[in-house]
């Protein structure tokens, strides 16, 4: 069985953000990191080479695969900010967020200025509280 590829690295979050090529995406990512740190009460950490995560939970699958993952995180991708919400998201809040796309457990935001910051903060807090420090076992 292959090991988990994306783990905490100890790399500098500040250096990672400073290296984001697009100035607007960089600024949005820095603002979002500050919002997530305030909302979660935890310091940002690098997970792999492109994810800034907050907190940690442990997962264990019936297959025996297990690992650690941040309850919330972000990655400033080329076309959008990707916000990871491992616990999923409240559909009611999403209707009030503003323009976004969703994936299985992530939000894709083109510009931070297009979304309601209070709704985004509520989504982050909710996702963080559901998972931080917990162990999940999936069948």
N, CA, C and O atoms as a GROMACS GRO file, in nm:
protein
  556
    1UNK      N    1   0.085  -0.118   0.000
    1UNK     CA    2   0.000   0.000   0.000
    1UNK      C    3   0.089   0.123   0.000
    1UNK      O    4   0.181   0.134   0.082
    2UNK      N    5   0.064   0.215  -0.090
    2UNK     CA    6   0.141   0.338  -0.099
    2UNK      C    7   0.110   0.429   0.020
    2UNK      O    8  -0.001   0.432   0.071
    3UNK      N    9   0.212   0.504   0.062
    3UNK     CA   10   0.193   0.597   0.172
    3UNK      C   11   0.124   0.724   0.125
    3UNK      O   12   0.109   0.749   0.005
    4UNK      N   13   0.081   0.804   0.221
    4UNK     CA   14   0.017   0.931   0.193
    4UNK      C   15   0.122   1.026   0.136
    4UNK      O   16   0.231   1.039   0.192
    5UNK      N   17   0.090   1.091   0.026
    5UNK     CA   18   0.187   1.178  -0.041
    5UNK      C   19   0.188   1.320   0.014
    5UNK      O   20   0.294   1.383   0.020
    6UNK      N   21   0.072   1.372   0.054
    6UNK     CA   22   0.066   1.510   0.101
    6UNK      C   23   0.066   1.511   0.254
    6UNK      O   24  -0.031   1.472   0.318
    7UNK      N   25   0.177   1.557   0.310
    7UNK     CA   26   0.195   1.563   0.455
    7UNK      C   27   0.248   1.701   0.492
    7UNK      O   28   0.293   1.776   0.406
    8UNK      N   29   0.242   1.732   0.621
    8UNK     CA   30   0.301   1.858   0.669
    8UNK      C   31   0.450   1.858   0.640
    8UNK      O   32   0.519   1.759   0.661
    9UNK      N   33   0.498   1.971   0.592
    9UNK     CA   34   0.638   1.976   0.550
    9UNK      C   35   0.728   2.062   0.637
    9UNK      O   36   0.849   2.041   0.639
   10UNK      N   37   0.673   2.156   0.708
   10UNK     CA   38   0.757   2.248   0.784
   10UNK      C   39   0.811   2.362   0.699
   10UNK      O   40   0.884   2.448   0.749
   11UNK      N   41   0.776   2.364   0.570
   11UNK     CA   42   0.820   2.472   0.481
   11UNK      C   43   0.754   2.604   0.523
   11UNK      O   44   0.653   2.603   0.594
   12UNK      N   45   0.809   2.712   0.479
   12UNK     CA   46   0.759   2.844   0.515
   12UNK      C   47   0.634   2.882   0.435
   12UNK      O   48   0.637   2.885   0.312
   13UNK      N   49   0.526   2.910   0.507
   13UNK     CA   50   0.402   2.956   0.442
   13UNK      C   51   0.427   3.092   0.377
   13UNK      O   52   0.382   3.116   0.265
   14UNK      N   53   0.498   3.180   0.446
   14UNK     CA   54   0.527   3.312   0.392
   14UNK      C   55   0.605   3.306   0.261
   14UNK      O   56   0.575   3.378   0.166
   15UNK      N   57   0.706   3.218   0.256
   15UNK     CA   58   0.783   3.203   0.132
   15UNK      C   59   0.696   3.148   0.020
   15UNK      O   60   0.706   3.192  -0.094
   16UNK      N   61   0.610   3.050   0.053
   16UNK     CA   62   0.521   2.992  -0.048
   16UNK      C   63   0.429   3.100  -0.105
   16UNK      O   64   0.414   3.111  -0.227
   17UNK      N   65   0.368   3.179  -0.018
   17UNK     CA   66   0.276   3.283  -0.065
   17UNK      C   67   0.350   3.392  -0.144
   17UNK      O   68   0.298   3.442  -0.244
   18UNK      N   69   0.468   3.427  -0.100
   18UNK     CA   70   0.545   3.530  -0.171
   18UNK      C   71   0.582   3.486  -0.312
   18UNK      O   72   0.608   3.569  -0.399
   19UNK      N   73   0.585   3.356  -0.335
   19UNK     CA   74   0.623   3.303  -0.466
   19UNK      C   75   0.504   3.286  -0.562
   19UNK      O   76   0.523   3.245  -0.676
   20UNK      N   77   0.382   3.318  -0.516
   20UNK     CA   78   0.266   3.309  -0.606
   20UNK      C   79   0.286   3.414  -0.715
   20UNK      O   80   0.299   3.532  -0.684
   21UNK      N   81   0.289   3.373  -0.844
   21UNK     CA   82   0.327   3.465  -0.951
   21UNK      C   83   0.232   3.583  -0.973
   21UNK      O   84   0.276   3.696  -0.993
   22UNK      N   85   0.103   3.558  -0.968
   22UNK     CA   86   0.006   3.664  -0.996
   22UNK      C   87  -0.013   3.751  -0.872
   22UNK      O   88  -0.049   3.699  -0.766
   23UNK      N   89   0.011   3.883  -0.882
   23UNK     CA   90   0.003   3.970  -0.764
   23UNK      C   91  -0.135   3.970  -0.698
   23UNK      O   92  -0.144   3.973  -0.575
   24UNK      N   93  -0.242   3.967  -0.776
   24UNK     CA   94  -0.377   3.967  -0.719
   24UNK      C   95  -0.405   3.835  -0.647
   24UNK      O   96  -0.460   3.835  -0.537
   25UNK      N   97  -0.367   3.723  -0.710
   25UNK     CA   98  -0.387   3.592  -0.648
   25UNK      C   99  -0.304   3.584  -0.520
   25UNK      O  100  -0.350   3.530  -0.419
   26UNK      N  101  -0.182   3.637  -0.523
   26UNK     CA  102  -0.096   3.638  -0.405
   26UNK      C  103  -0.161   3.717  -0.292
   26UNK      O  104  -0.166   3.670  -0.178
   27UNK      N  105  -0.211   3.836  -0.323
   27UNK     CA  106  -0.276   3.920  -0.222
   27UNK      C  107  -0.400   3.851  -0.165
   27UNK      O  108  -0.422   3.851  -0.044
   28UNK      N  109  -0.482   3.792  -0.253
   28UNK     CA  110  -0.601   3.719  -0.206
   28UNK      C  111  -0.562   3.603  -0.114
   28UNK      O  112  -0.625   3.580  -0.012
   29UNK      N  113  -0.457   3.530  -0.152
   29UNK     CA  114  -0.413   3.416  -0.071
   29UNK      C  115  -0.363   3.463   0.066
   29UNK      O  116  -0.394   3.401   0.168
   30UNK      N  117  -0.287   3.573   0.069
   30UNK     CA  118  -0.238   3.625   0.196
   30UNK      C  119  -0.354   3.671   0.285
   30UNK      O  120  -0.353   3.648   0.406
   31UNK      N  121  -0.453   3.735   0.225
   31UNK     CA  122  -0.572   3.778   0.300
   31UNK      C  123  -0.649   3.658   0.353
   31UNK      O  124  -0.694   3.659   0.468
   32UNK      N  125  -0.663   3.556   0.270
   32UNK     CA  126  -0.737   3.437   0.311
   32UNK      C  127  -0.662   3.360   0.420
   32UNK      O  128  -0.726   3.306   0.511
   33UNK      N  129  -0.532   3.355   0.414
   33UNK     CA  130  -0.454   3.290   0.521
   33UNK      C  131  -0.477   3.363   0.653
   33UNK      O  132  -0.496   3.299   0.757
   34UNK      N  133  -0.476   3.495   0.650
   34UNK     CA  134  -0.501   3.573   0.772
   34UNK      C  135  -0.642   3.546   0.826
   34UNK      O  136  -0.661   3.530   0.946
   35UNK      N  137  -0.741   3.542   0.737
   35UNK     CA  138  -0.879   3.513   0.777
   35UNK      C  139  -0.890   3.374   0.838
   35UNK      O  140  -0.954   3.357   0.942
   36UNK      N  141  -0.827   3.275   0.775
   36UNK     CA  142  -0.834   3.138   0.826
   36UNK      C  143  -0.764   3.124   0.960
   36UNK      O  144  -0.812   3.054   1.049
   37UNK      N  145  -0.651   3.190   0.976
   37UNK     CA  146  -0.578   3.185   1.103
   37UNK      C  147  -0.662   3.245   1.215
   37UNK      O  148  -0.669   3.191   1.325
   38UNK      N  149  -0.726   3.357   1.185
   38UNK     CA  150  -0.811   3.421   1.286
   38UNK      C  151  -0.934   3.335   1.317
   38UNK      O  152  -0.970   3.318   1.433
   39UNK      N  153  -0.997   3.281   1.214
   39UNK     CA  154  -1.120   3.203   1.232
   39UNK      C  155  -1.094   3.071   1.304
   39UNK      O  156  -1.179   3.025   1.382
   40UNK      N  157  -0.978   3.009   1.280
   40UNK     CA  158  -0.950   2.879   1.340
   40UNK      C  159  -0.872   2.889   1.470
   40UNK      O  160  -0.875   2.797   1.553
   41UNK      N  161  -0.802   3.001   1.489
   41UNK     CA  162  -0.717   3.015   1.607
   41UNK      C  163  -0.591   2.931   1.599
   41UNK      O  164  -0.526   2.907   1.700
   42UNK      N  165  -0.554   2.886   1.478
   42UNK     CA  166  -0.434   2.806   1.461
   42UNK      C  167  -0.342   2.870   1.356
   42UNK      O  168  -0.386   2.948   1.272
   43UNK      N  169  -0.217   2.836   1.365
   43UNK     CA  170  -0.118   2.888   1.270
   43UNK      C  171  -0.123   2.808   1.140
   43UNK      O  172  -0.150   2.688   1.142
   44UNK      N  173  -0.097   2.873   1.028
   44UNK     CA  174  -0.093   2.802   0.900
   44UNK      C  175   0.031   2.714   0.891
   44UNK      O  176   0.137   2.748   0.944
   45UNK      N  177   0.017   2.600   0.823
   45UNK     CA  178   0.128   2.508   0.799
   45UNK      C  179   0.122   2.462   0.654
   45UNK      O  180   0.013   2.448   0.597
   46UNK      N  181   0.238   2.438   0.595
   46UNK     CA  182   0.242   2.385   0.459
   46UNK      C  183   0.216   2.234   0.463
   46UNK      O  184   0.273   2.161   0.544
   47UNK      N  185   0.130   2.191   0.373
   47UNK     CA  186   0.102   2.049   0.350
   47UNK      C  187   0.140   2.022   0.205
   47UNK      O  188   0.082   2.080   0.114
   48UNK      N  189   0.237   1.937   0.185
   48UNK     CA  190   0.289   1.917   0.050
   48UNK      C  191   0.354   2.046   0.004
   48UNK      O  192   0.400   2.126   0.085
   49UNK      N  193   0.356   2.066  -0.127
   49UNK     CA  194   0.423   2.186  -0.177
   49UNK      C  195   0.328   2.296  -0.221
   49UNK      O  196   0.372   2.399  -0.271
   50UNK      N  197   0.194   2.275  -0.202
   50UNK     CA  198   0.103   2.378  -0.252
   50UNK      C  199  -0.024   2.399  -0.170
   50UNK      O  200  -0.114   2.470  -0.215
   51UNK      N  201  -0.032   2.340  -0.051
   51UNK     CA  202  -0.152   2.357   0.032
   51UNK      C  203  -0.113   2.419   0.166
   51UNK      O  204  -0.022   2.371   0.233
   52UNK      N  205  -0.184   2.524   0.203
   52UNK     CA  206  -0.168   2.585   0.336
   52UNK      C  207  -0.285   2.532   0.419
   52UNK      O  208  -0.401   2.558   0.388
   53UNK      N  209  -0.253   2.459   0.526
   53UNK     CA  210  -0.357   2.397   0.608
   53UNK      C  211  -0.361   2.452   0.748
   53UNK      O  212  -0.265   2.513   0.796
   54UNK      N  213  -0.475   2.430   0.811
   54UNK     CA  214  -0.498   2.477   0.949
   54UNK      C  215  -0.554   2.362   1.030
   54UNK      O  216  -0.655   2.302   0.994
   55UNK      N  217  -0.487   2.330   1.141
   55UNK     CA  218  -0.531   2.221   1.226
   55UNK      C  219  -0.499   2.086   1.164
   55UNK      O  220  -0.428   2.078   1.064
   56UNK      N  221  -0.553   1.980   1.226
   56UNK     CA  222  -0.526   1.845   1.178
   56UNK      C  223  -0.632   1.749   1.231
   56UNK      O  224  -0.676   1.760   1.345
   57UNK      N  225  -0.671   1.656   1.147
   57UNK     CA  226  -0.751   1.543   1.192
   57UNK      C  227  -0.691   1.416   1.134
   57UNK      O  228  -0.616   1.421   1.037
   58UNK      N  229  -0.725   1.303   1.194
   58UNK     CA  230  -0.673   1.174   1.149
   58UNK      C  231  -0.788   1.098   1.085
   58UNK      O  232  -0.899   1.095   1.139
   59UNK      N  233  -0.762   1.035   0.972
   59UNK     CA  234  -0.864   0.952   0.907
   59UNK      C  235  -0.812   0.810   0.893
   59UNK      O  236  -0.691   0.787   0.881
   60UNK      N  237  -0.905   0.716   0.895
   60UNK     CA  238  -0.873   0.575   0.882
   60UNK      C  239  -0.982   0.510   0.798
   60UNK      O  240  -1.100   0.516   0.834
   61UNK      N  241  -0.944   0.449   0.688
   61UNK     CA  242  -1.039   0.382   0.600
   61UNK      C  243  -1.043   0.232   0.629
   61UNK      O  244  -0.948   0.177   0.685
   62UNK      N  245  -1.151   0.167   0.590
   62UNK     CA  246  -1.165   0.023   0.608
   62UNK      C  247  -1.054  -0.052   0.536
   62UNK      O  248  -1.017  -0.162   0.578
   63UNK      N  249  -1.001   0.004   0.431
   63UNK     CA  250  -0.893  -0.058   0.354
   63UNK      C  251  -0.762  -0.063   0.432
   63UNK      O  252  -0.668  -0.133   0.394
   64UNK      N  253  -0.756   0.012   0.542
   64UNK     CA  254  -0.635   0.019   0.621
   64UNK      C  255  -0.556   0.147   0.596
   64UNK      O  256  -0.468   0.182   0.675
   65UNK      N  257  -0.588   0.217   0.488
   65UNK     CA  258  -0.519   0.344   0.462
   65UNK      C  259  -0.558   0.444   0.570
   65UNK      O  260  -0.675   0.454   0.608
   66UNK      N  261  -0.461   0.518   0.616
   66UNK     CA  262  -0.488   0.622   0.715
   66UNK      C  263  -0.387   0.733   0.700
   66UNK      O  264  -0.282   0.716   0.637
   67UNK      N  265  -0.419   0.846   0.758
   67UNK     CA  266  -0.329   0.960   0.751
   67UNK      C  267  -0.385   1.079   0.823
   67UNK      O  268  -0.491   1.072   0.886
   68UNK      N  269  -0.314   1.188   0.813
   68UNK     CA  270  -0.356   1.315   0.872
   68UNK      C  271  -0.384   1.414   0.761
   68UNK      O  272  -0.326   1.407   0.652
   69UNK      N  273  -0.474   1.506   0.789
   69UNK     CA  274  -0.513   1.606   0.689
   69UNK      C  275  -0.566   1.728   0.762
   69UNK      O  276  -0.622   1.715   0.871
   70UNK      N  277  -0.551   1.847   0.704
   70UNK     CA  278  -0.605   1.968   0.769
   70UNK      C  279  -0.757   1.977   0.749
   70UNK      O  280  -0.806   1.951   0.639
   71UNK      N  281  -0.831   2.014   0.851
   71UNK     CA  282  -0.976   2.033   0.836
   71UNK      C  283  -1.011   2.142   0.735
   71UNK      O  284  -1.109   2.131   0.661
   72UNK      N  285  -0.930   2.249   0.732
   72UNK     CA  286  -0.948   2.356   0.634
   72UNK      C  287  -0.812   2.395   0.579
   72UNK      O  288  -0.709   2.382   0.646
   73UNK      N  289  -0.813   2.443   0.456
   73UNK     CA  290  -0.688   2.485   0.394
   73UNK      C  291  -0.716   2.560   0.266
   73UNK      O  292  -0.831   2.584   0.229
   74UNK      N  293  -0.609   2.598   0.198
   74UNK     CA  294  -0.624   2.669   0.072
   74UNK      C  295  -0.503   2.646  -0.016
   74UNK      O  296  -0.394   2.613   0.032
   75UNK      N  297  -0.525   2.664  -0.143
   75UNK     CA  298  -0.417   2.662  -0.240
   75UNK      C  299  -0.446   2.767  -0.346
   75UNK      O  300  -0.552   2.764  -0.408
   76UNK      N  301  -0.354   2.860  -0.367
   76UNK     CA  302  -0.374   2.962  -0.470
   76UNK      C  303  -0.338   2.907  -0.608
   76UNK      O  304  -0.226   2.923  -0.656
   77UNK      N  305  -0.434   2.841  -0.670
   77UNK     CA  306  -0.413   2.781  -0.802
   77UNK      C  307  -0.412   2.890  -0.910
   77UNK      O  308  -0.449   3.005  -0.883
   78UNK      N  309  -0.372   2.855  -1.028
   78UNK     CA  310  -0.358   2.952  -1.136
   78UNK      C  311  -0.491   3.019  -1.172
   78UNK      O  312  -0.494   3.140  -1.196
   79UNK      N  313  -0.600   2.942  -1.176
   79UNK     CA  314  -0.728   2.998  -1.220
   79UNK      C  315  -0.821   3.035  -1.106
   79UNK      O  316  -0.921   3.103  -1.128
   80UNK      N  317  -0.791   2.991  -0.984
   80UNK     CA  318  -0.881   3.020  -0.871
   80UNK      C  319  -0.812   2.991  -0.739
   80UNK      O  320  -0.714   2.917  -0.733
   81UNK      N  321  -0.864   3.051  -0.634
   81UNK     CA  322  -0.826   3.011  -0.498
   81UNK      C  323  -0.906   2.887  -0.467
   81UNK      O  324  -1.029   2.887  -0.480
   82UNK      N  325  -0.840   2.781  -0.425
   82UNK     CA  326  -0.911   2.660  -0.386
   82UNK      C  327  -0.912   2.656  -0.234
   82UNK      O  328  -0.807   2.655  -0.170
   83UNK      N  329  -1.032   2.654  -0.176
   83UNK     CA  330  -1.051   2.648  -0.031
   83UNK      C  331  -1.096   2.507   0.003
   83UNK      O  332  -1.203   2.463  -0.041
   84UNK      N  333  -1.015   2.437   0.081
   84UNK     CA  334  -1.047   2.300   0.120
   84UNK      C  335  -1.128   2.300   0.249
   84UNK      O  336  -1.086   2.357   0.350
   85UNK      N  337  -1.244   2.237   0.245
   85UNK     CA  338  -1.331   2.221   0.362
   85UNK      C  339  -1.359   2.071   0.373
   85UNK      O  340  -1.457   2.022   0.317
   86UNK      N  341  -1.273   2.000   0.445
   86UNK     CA  342  -1.278   1.855   0.447
   86UNK      C  343  -1.410   1.798   0.498
   86UNK      O  344  -1.447   1.686   0.461
   87UNK      N  345  -1.480   1.872   0.581
   87UNK     CA  346  -1.609   1.825   0.634
   87UNK      C  347  -1.724   1.857   0.538
   87UNK      O  348  -1.839   1.829   0.570
   88UNK      N  349  -1.693   1.914   0.423
   88UNK     CA  350  -1.799   1.957   0.332
   88UNK      C  351  -1.843   2.097   0.370
   88UNK      O  352  -1.774   2.168   0.442
   89UNK      N  353  -1.959   2.135   0.320
   89UNK     CA  354  -2.004   2.272   0.346
   89UNK      C  355  -2.155   2.277   0.358
   89UNK      O  356  -2.228   2.193   0.306
   90UNK      N  357  -2.198   2.378   0.430
   90UNK     CA  358  -2.340   2.402   0.453
   90UNK      C  359  -2.399   2.464   0.326
   90UNK      O  360  -2.365   2.576   0.289
   91UNK      N  361  -2.486   2.390   0.260
   91UNK     CA  362  -2.546   2.438   0.134
   91UNK      C  363  -2.619   2.571   0.153
   91UNK      O  364  -2.620   2.655   0.063
   92UNK      N  365  -2.681   2.592   0.270
   92UNK     CA  366  -2.752   2.718   0.297
   92UNK      C  367  -2.654   2.836   0.291
   92UNK      O  368  -2.685   2.940   0.235
   93UNK      N  369  -2.536   2.818   0.350
   93UNK     CA  370  -2.437   2.925   0.347
   93UNK      C  371  -2.387   2.949   0.205
   93UNK      O  372  -2.364   3.064   0.166
   94UNK      N  373  -2.371   2.843   0.128
   94UNK     CA  374  -2.321   2.858  -0.010
   94UNK      C  375  -2.410   2.948  -0.094
   94UNK      O  376  -2.362   3.018  -0.182
   95UNK      N  377  -2.542   2.944  -0.067
   95UNK     CA  378  -2.633   3.027  -0.147
   95UNK      C  379  -2.608   3.175  -0.122
   95UNK      O  380  -2.646   3.258  -0.205
   96UNK      N  381  -2.545   3.209  -0.011
   96UNK     CA  382  -2.518   3.349   0.024
   96UNK      C  383  -2.372   3.390   0.002
   96UNK      O  384  -2.337   3.506   0.023
   97UNK      N  385  -2.287   3.296  -0.040
   97UNK     CA  386  -2.144   3.322  -0.051
   97UNK      C  387  -2.108   3.418  -0.164
   97UNK      O  388  -2.025   3.507  -0.145
   98UNK      N  389  -2.169   3.402  -0.278
   98UNK     CA  390  -2.129   3.478  -0.396
   98UNK      C  391  -2.076   3.379  -0.500
   98UNK      O  392  -2.087   3.258  -0.480
   99UNK      N  393  -2.020   3.429  -0.609
   99UNK     CA  394  -1.976   3.341  -0.718
   99UNK      C  395  -1.870   3.241  -0.672
   99UNK      O  396  -1.769   3.278  -0.612
  100UNK      N  397  -1.894   3.114  -0.702
  100UNK     CA  398  -1.801   3.008  -0.665
  100UNK      C  399  -1.835   2.883  -0.746
  100UNK      O  400  -1.942   2.872  -0.805
  101UNK      N  401  -1.742   2.789  -0.746
  101UNK     CA  402  -1.767   2.654  -0.796
  101UNK      C  403  -1.732   2.560  -0.682
  101UNK      O  404  -1.652   2.593  -0.595
  102UNK      N  405  -1.793   2.443  -0.683
  102UNK     CA  406  -1.762   2.347  -0.578
  102UNK      C  407  -1.708   2.218  -0.636
  102UNK      O  408  -1.739   2.180  -0.749
  103UNK      N  409  -1.628   2.153  -0.556
  103UNK     CA  410  -1.581   2.018  -0.582
  103UNK      C  411  -1.628   1.934  -0.465
  103UNK      O  412  -1.712   1.979  -0.386
  104UNK      N  413  -1.577   1.816  -0.453
  104UNK     CA  414  -1.622   1.726  -0.347
  104UNK      C  415  -1.613   1.790  -0.208
  104UNK      O  416  -1.709   1.787  -0.131
  105UNK      N  417  -1.501   1.847  -0.177
  105UNK     CA  418  -1.485   1.914  -0.047
  105UNK      C  419  -1.404   2.043  -0.063
  105UNK      O  420  -1.326   2.079   0.024
  106UNK      N  421  -1.425   2.110  -0.175
  106UNK     CA  422  -1.353   2.236  -0.193
  106UNK      C  423  -1.436   2.338  -0.269
  106UNK      O  424  -1.524   2.306  -0.349
  107UNK      N  425  -1.404   2.461  -0.240
  107UNK     CA  426  -1.464   2.576  -0.308
  107UNK      C  427  -1.358   2.637  -0.398
  107UNK      O  428  -1.242   2.648  -0.360
  108UNK      N  429  -1.399   2.676  -0.516
  108UNK     CA  430  -1.310   2.745  -0.607
  108UNK      C  431  -1.361   2.888  -0.621
  108UNK      O  432  -1.473   2.910  -0.666
  109UNK      N  433  -1.278   2.983  -0.582
  109UNK     CA  434  -1.314   3.125  -0.584
  109UNK      C  435  -1.222   3.198  -0.681
  109UNK      O  436  -1.100   3.191  -0.668
  110UNK      N  437  -1.280   3.266  -0.778
  110UNK     CA  438  -1.195   3.341  -0.875
  110UNK      C  439  -1.130   3.461  -0.808
  110UNK      O  440  -1.011   3.485  -0.824
  111UNK      N  441  -1.210   3.536  -0.733
  111UNK     CA  442  -1.159   3.654  -0.664
  111UNK      C  443  -1.221   3.661  -0.524
  111UNK      O  444  -1.341   3.642  -0.507
  112UNK      N  445  -1.139   3.687  -0.427
  112UNK     CA  446  -1.186   3.696  -0.290
  112UNK      C  447  -1.285   3.811  -0.274
  112UNK      O  448  -1.377   3.803  -0.193
  113UNK      N  449  -1.266   3.918  -0.350
  113UNK     CA  450  -1.353   4.035  -0.338
  113UNK      C  451  -1.495   4.008  -0.389
  113UNK      O  452  -1.586   4.086  -0.361
  114UNK      N  453  -1.515   3.898  -0.461
  114UNK     CA  454  -1.648   3.865  -0.514
  114UNK      C  455  -1.738   3.794  -0.413
  114UNK      O  456  -1.859   3.784  -0.435
  115UNK      N  457  -1.680   3.744  -0.304
  115UNK     CA  458  -1.760   3.666  -0.208
  115UNK      C  459  -1.781   3.742  -0.078
  115UNK      O  460  -1.707   3.835  -0.045
  116UNK      N  461  -1.883   3.702  -0.006
  116UNK     CA  462  -1.916   3.762   0.123
  116UNK      C  463  -1.817   3.709   0.227
  116UNK      O  464  -1.818   3.590   0.257
  117UNK      N  465  -1.732   3.796   0.284
  117UNK     CA  466  -1.631   3.748   0.378
  117UNK      C  467  -1.690   3.688   0.505
  117UNK      O  468  -1.630   3.597   0.564
  118UNK      N  469  -1.806   3.737   0.549
  118UNK     CA  470  -1.868   3.680   0.669
  118UNK      C  471  -1.918   3.539   0.645
  118UNK      O  472  -1.907   3.453   0.732
  119UNK      N  473  -1.972   3.514   0.527
  119UNK     CA  474  -2.020   3.380   0.493
  119UNK      C  475  -1.900   3.286   0.477
  119UNK      O  476  -1.904   3.172   0.523
  120UNK      N  477  -1.794   3.333   0.412
  120UNK     CA  478  -1.674   3.251   0.396
  120UNK      C  479  -1.616   3.216   0.533
  120UNK      O  480  -1.576   3.102   0.558
  121UNK      N  481  -1.611   3.314   0.622
  121UNK     CA  482  -1.562   3.290   0.758
  121UNK      C  483  -1.647   3.186   0.829
  121UNK      O  484  -1.593   3.098   0.897
  122UNK      N  485  -1.780   3.194   0.816
  122UNK     CA  486  -1.870   3.096   0.879
  122UNK      C  487  -1.846   2.956   0.824
  122UNK      O  488  -1.847   2.859   0.900
  123UNK      N  489  -1.823   2.944   0.694
  123UNK     CA  490  -1.793   2.814   0.634
  123UNK      C  491  -1.662   2.757   0.689
  123UNK      O  492  -1.654   2.637   0.718
  124UNK      N  493  -1.562   2.842   0.704
  124UNK     CA  494  -1.432   2.799   0.756
  124UNK      C  495  -1.445   2.753   0.900
  124UNK      O  496  -1.394   2.647   0.936
  125UNK      N  497  -1.512   2.831   0.983
  125UNK     CA  498  -1.530   2.796   1.124
  125UNK      C  499  -1.605   2.665   1.137
  125UNK      O  500  -1.565   2.578   1.214
  126UNK      N  501  -1.712   2.649   1.063
  126UNK     CA  502  -1.793   2.528   1.068
  126UNK      C  503  -1.710   2.405   1.030
  126UNK      O  504  -1.710   2.304   1.101
  127UNK      N  505  -1.639   2.414   0.919
  127UNK     CA  506  -1.557   2.301   0.874
  127UNK      C  507  -1.447   2.267   0.972
  127UNK      O  508  -1.418   2.150   0.995
  128UNK      N  509  -1.385   2.368   1.030
  128UNK     CA  510  -1.276   2.346   1.124
  128UNK      C  511  -1.327   2.278   1.251
  128UNK      O  512  -1.267   2.181   1.298
  129UNK      N  513  -1.436   2.327   1.305
  129UNK     CA  514  -1.490   2.272   1.430
  129UNK      C  515  -1.538   2.128   1.416
  129UNK      O  516  -1.532   2.051   1.512
  130UNK      N  517  -1.584   2.092   1.298
  130UNK     CA  518  -1.633   1.955   1.277
  130UNK      C  519  -1.522   1.852   1.281
  130UNK      O  520  -1.546   1.737   1.316
  131UNK      N  521  -1.399   1.891   1.246
  131UNK     CA  522  -1.293   1.791   1.229
  131UNK      C  523  -1.168   1.810   1.313
  131UNK      O  524  -1.102   1.710   1.344
  132UNK      N  525  -1.130   1.929   1.350
  132UNK     CA  526  -1.001   1.950   1.413
  132UNK      C  527  -0.984   1.863   1.537
  132UNK      O  528  -1.069   1.862   1.627
  133UNK      N  529  -0.874   1.790   1.540
  133UNK     CA  530  -0.840   1.706   1.656
  133UNK      C  531  -0.915   1.576   1.662
  133UNK      O  532  -0.899   1.501   1.759
  134UNK      N  533  -0.995   1.544   1.565
  134UNK     CA  534  -1.077   1.423   1.567
  134UNK      C  535  -1.013   1.312   1.485
  134UNK      O  536  -0.922   1.335   1.405
  135UNK      N  537  -1.062   1.191   1.506
  135UNK     CA  538  -1.026   1.078   1.423
  135UNK      C  539  -1.152   1.028   1.355
  135UNK      O  540  -1.253   1.002   1.421
  136UNK      N  541  -1.147   1.016   1.224
  136UNK     CA  542  -1.262   0.968   1.147
  136UNK      C  543  -1.232   0.828   1.095
  136UNK      O  544  -1.124   0.802   1.043
  137UNK      N  545  -1.330   0.740   1.109
  137UNK     CA  546  -1.319   0.606   1.054
  137UNK      C  547  -1.428   0.591   0.951
  137UNK      O  548  -1.546   0.607   0.981
  138UNK      N  549  -1.388   0.560   0.829
  138UNK     CA  550  -1.484   0.542   0.720
  138UNK      C  551  -1.490   0.396   0.681
  138UNK      O  552  -1.388   0.328   0.674
  139UNK      N  553  -1.610   0.348   0.656
  139UNK     CA  554  -1.628   0.207   0.616
  139UNK      C  555  -1.599   0.188   0.470
  139UNK      O  556  -1.610   0.076   0.420
   0.00000   0.00000   0.00000
